[in-house]
Amino acid sequence: MSGHLELQRLADLSDEELAAAYAPPSAPWLRVNFVSTVDGAAQGTDGVSKSINNAADKRVFDMLRARADCLVVGAGTLRAEGYDVPAVPLVVVSRSGEVPPTLAGAPRGRVLMATVASSDGLATARDRLGEENVLVLGDDAIDLVALTRELAERGWDEQLCEGGPSLFADLLAAGVVDELCWTVVPRLSAGDAVRMAAGTAVDVALRPALLLEQDGTLLGRWLVEPRPAGQPTLG
């Protein structure tokens, strides 16, 4: 994953070769997956990412989910995108502790909640999801370092986050992101659409490790460079 990076055709890779190309170099490993337009919009004019993704992005999206031991997603994104219960455990990150309506009927153990002790929805979340599936990780702010550690202790080494932008920025500020998987679709949107990371200010260096192309769509792996000892983020 170093030296000259060559552009590869996504269509030339079998499903097995594609999965192998995204294998984490170590464990546990937290990767974040986003799609954006060329001008950086992480959502379409309708406010959701579904309207800007395409077949190439969907293939990598499905492969990453198939590889993952768990999904980590902010509650706002779950509500906006209308998530159904996925095939792997889904960790809802929410300071309010509210379970999104589309997940309320999930089988016990398929949905977890990462929240705080001051959450108004804590009791309800425990009742709906089971006390063992509600992770209280701080008094007023969620400890994201503790979250990734807790997931690894459950045996979920390959952790996949699908947003949203504010959670991504917070994860970067916490220093727990190992990789960004980024699809760039060949479209421009202008307007004031949100970017992939928004909110907490960070300064995180990345190193490209893989670049694929299909019909003008670029799909890449960007590894987070280790932060020099003692260097803080901006958040």
LUMBA-540827 format. One line per field, with one value per residue (C-alpha): residue in one letter; x, y, z; residue number from 1. Coordinates in Angstrom, 1 decimal. Layout:
resn <- (A, ...)
X <- (X, ...)
Y <- (Y, ...)
Z <- (Z, ...)
resi <- (NUM, ...)
This chain:
resn <- (M, S, G, H, L, E, L, Q, R, L, A, D, L, S, D, E, E, L, A, A, A, Y, A, P, P, S, A, P, W, L, R, V, N, F, V, S, T, V, D, G, A, A, Q, G, T, D, G, V, S, K, S, I, N, N, A, A, D, K, R, V, F, D, M, L, R, A, R, A, D, C, L, V, V, G, A, G, T, L, R, A, E, G, Y, D, V, P, A, V, P, L, V, V, V, S, R, S, G, E, V, P, P, T, L, A, G, A, P, R, G, R, V, L, M, A, T, V, A, S, S, D, G, L, A, T, A, R, D, R, L, G, E, E, N, V, L, V, L, G, D, D, A, I, D, L, V, A, L, T, R, E, L, A, E, R, G, W, D, E, Q, L, C, E, G, G, P, S, L, F, A, D, L, L, A, A, G, V, V, D, E, L, C, W, T, V, V, P, R, L, S, A, G, D, A, V, R, M, A, A, G, T, A, V, D, V, A, L, R, P, A, L, L, L, E, Q, D, G, T, L, L, G, R, W, L, V, E, P, R, P, A, G, Q, P, T, L, G)
X <- (0.0, 2.9, 4.8, 3.2, -0.6, -2.1, -5.7, -7.5, -10.7, -13.4, -15.0, -11.8, -12.0, -14.0, -16.1, -13.4, -10.6, -12.5, -13.1, -9.4, -8.4, -10.2, -8.8, -7.7, -4.0, -4.7, -7.4, -9.5, -10.1, -12.6, -13.4, -15.8, -17.6, -18.9, -20.0, -19.8, -20.0, -16.9, -17.6, -17.8, -21.6, -22.3, -26.0, -28.2, -30.7, -33.2, -30.8, -29.9, -26.9, -29.0, -29.7, -26.0, -24.8, -24.6, -23.9, -20.2, -20.7, -23.4, -21.0, -18.4, -21.0, -22.4, -19.0, -18.0, -21.2, -20.5, -17.0, -18.1, -18.7, -20.9, -22.2, -21.8, -24.2, -25.5, -29.2, -29.8, -28.4, -30.5, -33.6, -32.8, -31.8, -34.6, -32.4, -33.9, -32.4, -29.1, -27.7, -25.0, -25.3, -26.1, -24.8, -26.9, -24.9, -27.3, -27.0, -30.8, -31.0, -34.0, -34.4, -35.2, -38.7, -37.6, -35.5, -38.0, -39.1, -35.6, -34.9, -33.1, -29.3, -29.4, -29.5, -27.4, -27.4, -24.4, -25.5, -24.9, -26.0, -28.0, -30.0, -33.8, -34.4, -32.1, -34.8, -36.9, -33.8, -33.0, -36.6, -36.7, -33.2, -32.2, -30.0, -26.9, -27.4, -27.4, -23.8, -23.6, -20.3, -20.1, -22.3, -23.1, -20.8, -20.2, -16.7, -15.9, -12.6, -14.6, -17.1, -14.6, -13.0, -16.3, -17.1, -13.7, -14.3, -17.5, -15.4, -16.3, -12.9, -14.0, -16.1, -17.9, -19.2, -21.6, -21.9, -23.2, -20.9, -20.9, -20.2, -17.4, -15.8, -16.1, -14.6, -11.6, -11.2, -11.2, -8.4, -10.2, -10.7, -8.3, -9.6, -11.9, -13.5, -14.6, -16.6, -16.5, -19.4, -18.9, -21.5, -21.5, -24.3, -23.2, -25.8, -25.1, -25.1, -23.2, -19.7, -18.5, -17.2, -18.9, -18.9, -15.8, -12.7, -9.8, -6.6, -6.0, -3.5, -4.5, -2.5, -4.1, -4.0, -6.3, -8.0, -10.6, -12.6, -15.8, -17.6, -16.0, -16.7, -13.6, -13.5, -10.6, -9.2, -7.5, -5.6, -5.3, -1.7, -0.6, -0.6, 2.8, 3.0, 1.6, -0.1, -3.7, -6.6, -8.2, -11.6)
Y <- (0.0, 2.4, 3.7, 4.4, 4.1, 2.7, 3.3, 0.0, -0.9, -1.9, -4.2, -6.2, -7.4, -10.4, -10.1, -12.1, -9.9, -6.8, -8.0, -8.9, -5.4, -3.9, -6.2, -4.3, -4.5, -4.9, -5.4, -3.8, -1.5, 1.3, 2.5, 5.2, 5.0, 8.0, 9.0, 12.6, 14.6, 16.1, 19.4, 17.7, 17.3, 14.2, 14.3, 15.1, 18.0, 15.8, 15.8, 12.1, 10.2, 7.7, 10.2, 10.6, 7.0, 4.7, 1.0, 1.3, 2.8, 0.2, -2.7, -1.4, -0.4, -3.9, -5.5, -3.3, -4.3, -8.0, -7.7, -5.7, -7.2, -4.2, -0.9, 2.4, 5.1, 8.4, 8.5, 11.5, 9.7, 6.6, 8.6, 10.7, 7.8, 5.5, 2.6, -0.9, -3.4, -4.6, -8.1, -7.2, -5.6, -1.9, 0.5, 3.7, 6.6, 9.1, 11.4, 11.5, 7.7, 7.6, 4.5, 5.5, 4.3, 2.0, 0.0, -0.2, -3.7, -5.2, -8.6, -8.4, -8.0, -6.7, -3.0, -1.5, 2.0, 4.1, 7.0, 8.9, 8.7, 12.0, 10.7, 11.3, 8.1, 5.8, 3.9, 3.4, 2.3, -0.3, -1.6, -1.8, -3.1, -4.9, -3.5, -5.4, -3.7, -0.1, 1.2, 4.2, 5.8, 9.1, 11.5, 14.1, 13.3, 9.9, 8.6, 7.4, 5.8, 3.7, 2.8, 1.3, -0.5, -2.0, -3.2, -4.9, -6.6, -8.0, -9.6, -7.0, -6.1, -4.9, -1.8, 0.1, 3.6, 5.1, 8.6, 11.0, 14.0, 15.2, 11.7, 11.3, 14.6, 13.5, 10.2, 11.9, 14.2, 11.2, 9.6, 6.3, 6.3, 4.1, 4.5, 6.5, 4.7, 7.5, 7.3, 10.3, 10.3, 12.3, 15.0, 18.6, 19.9, 23.4, 24.6, 24.3, 20.5, 19.1, 17.7, 14.3, 15.7, 18.7, 20.3, 19.5, 21.0, 18.5, 18.3, 14.7, 13.5, 10.7, 8.3, 6.9, 3.1, 2.0, 3.8, 2.1, 3.5, 2.7, 4.9, 8.0, 7.1, 7.0, 4.7, 4.9, 3.8, 6.5, 5.4, 7.8, 8.6, 8.0, 11.3, 12.4, 11.9, 14.8, 16.4, 17.2, 17.6, 20.9, 19.9)
Z <- (0.0, -0.7, -3.6, -7.0, -7.0, -10.2, -11.3, -11.6, -13.4, -10.9, -13.6, -13.9, -10.3, -9.2, -6.1, -4.2, -5.5, -4.6, -1.0, -0.7, -2.0, 1.0, 3.6, 6.7, 7.5, 11.2, 13.8, 15.2, 12.3, 11.8, 8.3, 7.3, 3.9, 2.0, -1.5, -2.8, -6.0, -7.5, -5.7, -2.4, -1.8, 0.3, -0.5, -3.4, -3.6, -1.7, 1.3, 1.2, -0.3, -2.1, -4.9, -5.8, -5.6, -8.6, -9.5, -8.9, -5.5, -4.7, -5.5, -3.1, -0.5, -0.5, -0.3, 2.7, 4.5, 3.8, 5.2, 8.3, 11.8, 12.7, 11.4, 13.4, 12.3, 13.8, 14.6, 12.4, 9.4, 10.1, 10.2, 7.2, 5.0, 6.3, 7.3, 7.6, 10.0, 8.3, 8.2, 10.7, 14.1, 13.9, 16.5, 16.8, 18.1, 19.8, 22.8, 23.0, 23.1, 20.8, 18.6, 15.0, 14.1, 11.2, 13.8, 16.6, 15.7, 15.2, 16.7, 20.1, 19.7, 16.1, 17.1, 19.8, 21.2, 22.1, 24.3, 27.5, 31.1, 30.8, 27.9, 28.2, 26.2, 28.2, 30.0, 26.8, 24.8, 27.5, 27.4, 23.6, 22.9, 26.1, 28.8, 27.5, 24.1, 25.4, 25.9, 28.3, 27.3, 29.2, 31.2, 28.6, 25.6, 24.0, 24.5, 21.0, 22.0, 24.5, 21.8, 19.4, 22.3, 23.4, 19.9, 19.6, 23.0, 21.5, 18.7, 16.1, 14.7, 11.3, 12.1, 9.4, 9.9, 7.3, 8.8, 9.1, 8.7, 12.3, 13.6, 11.1, 12.3, 15.9, 15.2, 13.5, 16.4, 18.8, 16.7, 16.1, 12.4, 10.5, 6.9, 4.6, 1.7, -0.6, -3.9, -6.1, -8.6, -11.9, -11.0, -9.8, -7.5, -6.1, -3.6, 0.1, 0.6, 3.6, 3.2, 4.3, 7.6, 9.3, 12.7, 14.8, 13.2, 12.5, 10.7, 9.7, 7.1, 4.7, 2.5, -0.7, -0.8, -3.6, -6.5, -8.7, -11.7, -13.5, -16.0, -14.6, -10.9, -8.7, -5.7, -3.3, 0.1, 2.1, 5.2, 8.2, 8.8, 12.4, 14.4, 15.8, 19.5, 21.4, 18.3, 19.1, 16.6, 16.2, 17.8)
resi <- (1, 2, 3, 4, 5, 6, 7, 8, 9, 10, 11, 12, 13, 14, 15, 16, 17, 18, 19, 20, 21, 22, 23, 24, 25, 26, 27, 28, 29, 30, 31, 32, 33, 34, 35, 36, 37, 38, 39, 40, 41, 42, 43, 44, 45, 46, 47, 48, 49, 50, 51, 52, 53, 54, 55, 56, 57, 58, 59, 60, 61, 62, 63, 64, 65, 66, 67, 68, 69, 70, 71, 72, 73, 74, 75, 76, 77, 78, 79, 80, 81, 82, 83, 84, 85, 86, 87, 88, 89, 90, 91, 92, 93, 94, 95, 96, 97, 98, 99, 100, 101, 102, 103, 104, 105, 106, 107, 108, 109, 110, 111, 112, 113, 114, 115, 116, 117, 118, 119, 120, 121, 122, 123, 124, 125, 126, 127, 128, 129, 130, 131, 132, 133, 134, 135, 136, 137, 138, 139, 140, 141, 142, 143, 144, 145, 146, 147, 148, 149, 150, 151, 152, 153, 154, 155, 156, 157, 158, 159, 160, 161, 162, 163, 164, 165, 166, 167, 168, 169, 170, 171, 172, 173, 174, 175, 176, 177, 178, 179, 180, 181, 182, 183, 184, 185, 186, 187, 188, 189, 190, 191, 192, 193, 194, 195, 196, 197, 198, 199, 200, 201, 202, 203, 204, 205, 206, 207, 208, 209, 210, 211, 212, 213, 214, 215, 216, 217, 218, 219, 220, 221, 222, 223, 224, 225, 226, 227, 228, 229, 230, 231, 232, 233, 234, 235)
